[in-house]
């Protein structure tokens, strides 16, 4: 049931957006800030397929690409290896990882399980202001749909889609779950980037979001839960379409 009076923090403080992976960098050293910036740029290039699955990279090439020294480039690669976005073969080569379908399904299961588990506390605590915030992020998605198609727009669509869902994490008070979802879904999110190249899939997302907000507005928790599960599960059928369309990007 919608309640009033709770002051909510900004959703980005709970689940950083794709543009702000690790939060505010004010007050930290220049080196650390530069390392973070290099990591952010490299991660965005992998997510948007500016660097394609299977493509060889190196600290030297990335240092030149991002106009930094090799140290932040090397640290970005090491960090992204832990997230499954690059494969480092010592004394041999480093490549952008292919989208692993088994890992996509594991990451999907993680997100689905955690997000569905937040439905009860979300409905207990959600306010009118939270619903307004959900609507604001969904309106940003609508605006992006009306703009000329571009890689940056697709990236922003993913960002605001994540922000929309992060509101439920924030309201439920599940900061740890939000962090796990944020850090452990690299393959899943690259697949989503491919899916969102199709306008029909973006329209489906918007329609699902509207249905979810209507359930919140009218206190229909179990219907919300069912719509959310269906919404998150679209990817299980989409993955085969994308694998067929972009065979060089995937591995089993």
Secondary structure in CASP SS format (residue, H / E / C, confidence):
PFRMAT SS
TARGET T0000
AUTHOR 0000-0000-0000
METHOD secondary structure of the structure
MODEL  1
X C 1.00
X C 1.00
X E 1.00
X C 1.00
X C 1.00
X C 1.00
X C 1.00
X C 1.00
X C 1.00
X C 1.00
X H 1.00
X H 1.00
X H 1.00
X C 1.00
X C 1.00
X C 1.00
X C 1.00
X C 1.00
X C 1.00
X C 1.00
X C 1.00
X C 1.00
X C 1.00
X C 1.00
X C 1.00
X C 1.00
X C 1.00
X C 1.00
X C 1.00
X H 1.00
X H 1.00
X H 1.00
X H 1.00
X H 1.00
X H 1.00
X H 1.00
X H 1.00
X H 1.00
X H 1.00
X H 1.00
X H 1.00
X H 1.00
X H 1.00
X H 1.00
X H 1.00
X H 1.00
X H 1.00
X C 1.00
X C 1.00
X C 1.00
X C 1.00
X C 1.00
X C 1.00
X C 1.00
X C 1.00
X E 1.00
X E 1.00
X C 1.00
X H 1.00
X H 1.00
X H 1.00
X H 1.00
X H 1.00
X H 1.00
X H 1.00
X H 1.00
X C 1.00
X C 1.00
X C 1.00
X H 1.00
X H 1.00
X H 1.00
X H 1.00
X H 1.00
X H 1.00
X H 1.00
X H 1.00
X H 1.00
X H 1.00
X H 1.00
X H 1.00
X H 1.00
X C 1.00
X C 1.00
X C 1.00
X E 1.00
X E 1.00
X E 1.00
X E 1.00
X C 1.00
X C 1.00
X C 1.00
X E 1.00
X E 1.00
X E 1.00
X E 1.00
X C 1.00
X C 1.00
X E 1.00
X E 1.00
X H 1.00
X H 1.00
X H 1.00
X H 1.00
X H 1.00
X H 1.00
X H 1.00
X H 1.00
X H 1.00
X H 1.00
X H 1.00
X H 1.00
X H 1.00
X H 1.00
X H 1.00
X H 1.00
X H 1.00
X C 1.00
X H 1.00
X H 1.00
X H 1.00
X H 1.00
X H 1.00
X H 1.00
X H 1.00
X C 1.00
X E 1.00
X H 1.00
X H 1.00
X H 1.00
X H 1.00
X H 1.00
X H 1.00
X H 1.00
X H 1.00
X H 1.00
X H 1.00
X H 1.00
X H 1.00
X H 1.00
X H 1.00
X H 1.00
X H 1.00
X H 1.00
X H 1.00
X C 1.00
X C 1.00
X C 1.00
X C 1.00
X C 1.00
X H 1.00
X H 1.00
X H 1.00
X H 1.00
X H 1.00
X H 1.00
X H 1.00
X H 1.00
X H 1.00
X H 1.00
X H 1.00
X H 1.00
X H 1.00
X H 1.00
X H 1.00
X H 1.00
X H 1.00
X H 1.00
X H 1.00
X H 1.00
X H 1.00
X H 1.00
X C 1.00
X C 1.00
X H 1.00
X H 1.00
X H 1.00
X H 1.00
X H 1.00
X H 1.00
X H 1.00
X H 1.00
X H 1.00
X C 1.00
X C 1.00
X H 1.00
X H 1.00
X H 1.00
X H 1.00
X H 1.00
X H 1.00
X H 1.00
X H 1.00
X H 1.00
X H 1.00
X C 1.00
X C 1.00
X C 1.00
X H 1.00
X H 1.00
X H 1.00
X H 1.00
X H 1.00
X H 1.00
X H 1.00
X H 1.00
X H 1.00
X H 1.00
X H 1.00
X H 1.00
X H 1.00
X H 1.00
X H 1.00
X H 1.00
X H 1.00
X H 1.00
X H 1.00
X H 1.00
X C 1.00
X C 1.00
X H 1.00
X H 1.00
X H 1.00
X H 1.00
X H 1.00
X H 1.00
X H 1.00
X H 1.00
X H 1.00
X H 1.00
X H 1.00
X H 1.00
X H 1.00
X H 1.00
X H 1.00
X H 1.00
X H 1.00
X H 1.00
X H 1.00
X H 1.00
X H 1.00
X H 1.00
X H 1.00
X H 1.00
X H 1.00
X C 1.00
X H 1.00
X H 1.00
X H 1.00
X E 1.00
X E 1.00
X C 1.00
END
